[in-house]
């Protein structure tokens, strides 16, 4: 996408991710899900 604004051109390109970045994001997602599950378990236990 290219925008022309008063003698200034701004070009935006989609950045490609590396394999390492995909693996890192997947690991973060897994950790986040584990934390959410633990939190839910603690909430359920505290209600009884």
Secondary structure by P-SEA (a helix, b strand, c coil): cccccccbbbbbbbbbbcaaaaaaaaaaaaaaaaaaaaaaaaaaaaac
